[in-house]
Amino acid sequence: MTAVCAFDEKMLLDIVAVVGVDLSKWSTPEKFVDCPGLSPRRKKSGGKILGHEKRKMKNPATQAFRLVSRTLWNSKTPWGCLYRRLAASKAIARKLARLFYIPVTQKVAYDETVWTKKQEEQEKREIVKMEKMAKKLGFEVKKKVA
């Protein structure tokens, strides 16, 4: 678990002290994330999303995962990049809670290659977005040949 940049030994001990090692009482990662109140609560009426409920949680697991997510602000890793892009510690805390649940229950190691794929996809989306913006403003984008 310490292969993930956000989790150091002290943070893991804090989370394990609060949550425990036996995560069998939560059958899915979604239920595990929902227990400390990290999943979004949408206000719906007639199928339309009207907003989101603001929940104040005193759950120590919530505070532990949010503390872990806030440590990523100055990190130069893909997790830090994601934190700065989203600018939402609760969203990152939710992702970290899922990342904590899956290896503990399935006994698998953390795989960093997933992040390189996601980062490449994000860069492609940004390039397409910039090309559309340039076209809208009347500019033509030419790719530089190396």
SETORKOL-472309 format. One record per residue (C-alpha): residue number from 1; residue in three letters; y, x, z. Coordinates in Angstrom, 1 decimal. Each point is the difference from the previous one (the first is absolute). Example, Ala and Ser with C-alpha at 12.3 -4.5 7.8 and 13.67 -1.06 7.14 Angstrom:
{1; 'ALA'; {-4.5; 12.3; 7.8}}
{2; 'SER'; {3.4; 1.4; -0.7}}
# end
This chain:
{1; 'MET'; {0.0; 0.0; 0.0}}
{2; 'THR'; {2.4; 2.9; 0.5}}
{3; 'ALA'; {-0.2; 0.6; -3.8}}
{4; 'VAL'; {2.5; -2.7; -0.3}}
{5; 'CYS'; {3.4; 1.6; 0.5}}
{6; 'ALA'; {1.3; -2.8; 2.3}}
{7; 'PHE'; {-2.8; 0.2; 2.5}}
{8; 'ASP'; {0.0; 3.0; 2.3}}
{9; 'GLU'; {-2.2; 0.3; 3.1}}
{10; 'LYS'; {2.4; -1.6; 2.4}}
{11; 'MET'; {0.8; -2.9; -2.2}}
{12; 'LEU'; {-3.8; -0.6; -0.6}}
{13; 'LEU'; {-0.6; 0.1; 3.8}}
{14; 'ASP'; {2.8; -2.5; 0.5}}
{15; 'ILE'; {-1.5; -2.4; -2.6}}
{16; 'VAL'; {-3.6; 0.5; 1.2}}
{17; 'ALA'; {1.2; -0.6; 3.6}}
{18; 'VAL'; {1.5; -3.3; -1.0}}
{19; 'VAL'; {-2.4; -1.3; -2.6}}
{20; 'GLY'; {-3.2; 1.8; 1.0}}
{21; 'VAL'; {-2.7; 1.5; -2.2}}
{22; 'ASP'; {-2.1; -3.2; -0.4}}
{23; 'LEU'; {1.7; -2.0; -2.7}}
{24; 'SER'; {-2.8; -2.4; -0.5}}
{25; 'LYS'; {1.9; -2.9; 1.4}}
{26; 'TRP'; {2.1; 0.0; -3.2}}
{27; 'SER'; {-2.1; -0.7; -3.0}}
{28; 'THR'; {2.5; 1.0; -2.7}}
{29; 'PRO'; {3.0; 2.4; -0.2}}
{30; 'GLU'; {2.3; -3.0; -0.5}}
{31; 'LYS'; {-1.1; -1.5; 3.4}}
{32; 'PHE'; {0.5; 3.4; 1.7}}
{33; 'VAL'; {3.5; 0.3; -1.5}}
{34; 'ASP'; {0.8; -3.6; 1.0}}
{35; 'CYS'; {-1.0; 0.4; 3.6}}
{36; 'PRO'; {2.9; 2.3; 1.0}}
{37; 'GLY'; {2.4; -2.0; -2.2}}
{38; 'LEU'; {0.4; 2.4; -2.8}}
{39; 'SER'; {-0.8; -2.5; -2.8}}
{40; 'PRO'; {2.9; -2.0; -1.6}}
{41; 'ARG'; {0.5; -3.6; 1.0}}
{42; 'ARG'; {1.3; -2.0; -2.8}}
{43; 'LYS'; {1.8; -3.3; 0.5}}
{44; 'LYS'; {-1.3; -2.4; -2.6}}
{45; 'SER'; {0.9; -3.5; -0.9}}
{46; 'GLY'; {-1.5; -1.8; -2.9}}
{47; 'GLY'; {-1.6; 3.2; -1.3}}
{48; 'LYS'; {3.4; 1.8; -0.2}}
{49; 'ILE'; {0.7; 3.0; 2.2}}
{50; 'LEU'; {3.2; -0.7; 1.9}}
{51; 'GLY'; {0.2; 3.2; 2.0}}
{52; 'HIS'; {-1.8; 2.1; 2.6}}
{53; 'GLU'; {-0.4; -0.6; 3.7}}
{54; 'LYS'; {1.4; 2.7; 2.2}}
{55; 'ARG'; {-2.5; 0.7; 2.7}}
{56; 'LYS'; {0.7; 2.1; 3.0}}
{57; 'MET'; {-3.2; 1.5; 1.3}}
{58; 'LYS'; {-0.5; 1.8; 3.3}}
{59; 'ASN'; {-3.5; 1.1; -1.1}}
{60; 'PRO'; {-0.5; 3.7; 0.7}}
{61; 'ALA'; {-2.0; 0.4; -3.2}}
{62; 'THR'; {2.9; -1.2; -2.1}}
{63; 'GLN'; {2.3; 2.4; 1.8}}
{64; 'ALA'; {-2.4; 2.9; -0.5}}
{65; 'PHE'; {-0.5; -0.7; -3.8}}
{66; 'ARG'; {3.8; -0.4; -0.5}}
{67; 'LEU'; {0.6; 3.3; 1.9}}
{68; 'VAL'; {-2.4; 1.7; -2.3}}
{69; 'SER'; {1.7; -1.4; -3.0}}
{70; 'ARG'; {3.4; 1.1; 1.1}}
{71; 'THR'; {-1.2; 3.6; 0.2}}
{72; 'LEU'; {-0.3; 0.0; -3.8}}
{73; 'TRP'; {3.8; -0.1; -0.6}}
{74; 'ASN'; {0.4; 3.7; -0.4}}
{75; 'SER'; {-3.5; 0.6; -1.4}}
{76; 'LYS'; {-0.3; 1.6; -3.5}}
{77; 'THR'; {-3.4; -1.7; -0.6}}
{78; 'PRO'; {-0.7; -3.1; -2.1}}
{79; 'TRP'; {0.0; -2.1; 3.2}}
{80; 'GLY'; {3.6; 1.3; 0.7}}
{81; 'CYS'; {1.0; -0.8; -3.5}}
{82; 'LEU'; {-1.4; -3.5; 0.3}}
{83; 'TYR'; {1.8; -0.5; 3.3}}
{84; 'ARG'; {3.3; 1.0; -1.4}}
{85; 'ARG'; {-0.5; -2.2; -3.1}}
{86; 'LEU'; {-0.9; -3.1; 1.9}}
{87; 'ALA'; {2.3; 0.7; 3.0}}
{88; 'ALA'; {-2.2; -2.3; 2.2}}
{89; 'SER'; {-1.8; 1.4; 2.9}}
{90; 'LYS'; {-2.0; -3.2; 0.5}}
{91; 'ALA'; {-1.4; 0.1; -3.5}}
{92; 'ILE'; {-1.1; 3.6; 0.4}}
{93; 'ALA'; {-1.4; -0.7; 3.4}}
{94; 'ARG'; {-2.1; -2.8; -1.6}}
{95; 'LYS'; {-1.3; 2.5; -2.6}}
{96; 'LEU'; {-0.7; 2.6; 2.7}}
{97; 'ALA'; {-1.9; -2.6; 2.0}}
{98; 'ARG'; {-2.2; -0.8; -3.0}}
{99; 'LEU'; {-0.5; 3.7; -0.5}}
{100; 'PHE'; {-1.0; 0.4; 3.6}}
{101; 'TYR'; {-2.5; -3.0; -0.1}}
{102; 'ILE'; {-1.9; 0.9; -3.2}}
{103; 'PRO'; {-1.2; 3.6; 0.8}}
{104; 'VAL'; {-0.8; -1.0; 3.6}}
{105; 'THR'; {-2.2; -3.0; -0.9}}
{106; 'GLN'; {-1.5; 1.4; -3.3}}
{107; 'LYS'; {-0.4; 3.6; 1.2}}
{108; 'VAL'; {1.6; 1.4; -3.2}}
{109; 'ALA'; {2.5; 2.9; -0.3}}
{110; 'TYR'; {3.6; -0.4; -1.2}}
{111; 'ASP'; {0.4; 0.6; -3.7}}
{112; 'GLU'; {3.4; 1.4; -1.1}}
{113; 'THR'; {-0.7; -0.4; -3.8}}
{114; 'VAL'; {0.9; -3.6; 0.2}}
{115; 'TRP'; {3.6; 0.9; 0.8}}
{116; 'THR'; {0.3; 2.3; -3.1}}
{117; 'LYS'; {-1.1; -2.9; -2.2}}
{118; 'LYS'; {2.5; -2.4; 1.7}}
{119; 'GLN'; {2.8; 2.5; -0.3}}
{120; 'GLU'; {-0.6; 0.5; -3.7}}
{121; 'GLU'; {0.0; -3.8; -0.5}}
{122; 'GLN'; {3.2; -0.3; 1.9}}
{123; 'GLU'; {1.6; 2.7; -2.1}}
{124; 'LYS'; {-1.0; -1.8; -3.2}}
{125; 'ARG'; {1.5; -3.2; 1.3}}
{126; 'GLU'; {3.2; 1.8; 0.7}}
{127; 'ILE'; {0.2; 1.5; -3.4}}
{128; 'VAL'; {-0.6; -3.4; -1.7}}
{129; 'LYS'; {2.7; -1.5; 2.2}}
{130; 'MET'; {2.5; 2.7; -0.9}}
{131; 'GLU'; {-0.8; -0.3; -3.7}}
{132; 'LYS'; {0.6; -3.8; 0.2}}
{133; 'MET'; {3.3; 0.6; 1.9}}
{134; 'ALA'; {1.1; 2.5; -2.6}}
{135; 'LYS'; {-0.8; -2.3; -2.9}}
{136; 'LYS'; {1.9; -2.8; 1.8}}
{137; 'LEU'; {3.0; 2.2; 0.3}}
{138; 'GLY'; {-0.2; 1.1; -3.7}}
{139; 'PHE'; {-1.4; 3.4; 0.4}}
{140; 'GLU'; {-3.0; 1.5; -1.7}}
{141; 'VAL'; {-2.5; 2.1; 2.0}}
{142; 'LYS'; {-1.8; 2.9; -1.6}}
{143; 'LYS'; {-2.8; 1.8; 1.7}}
{144; 'LYS'; {0.4; 3.7; 0.3}}
{145; 'VAL'; {-2.6; 2.1; -1.6}}
{146; 'ALA'; {-1.2; 2.9; 2.2}}
# end
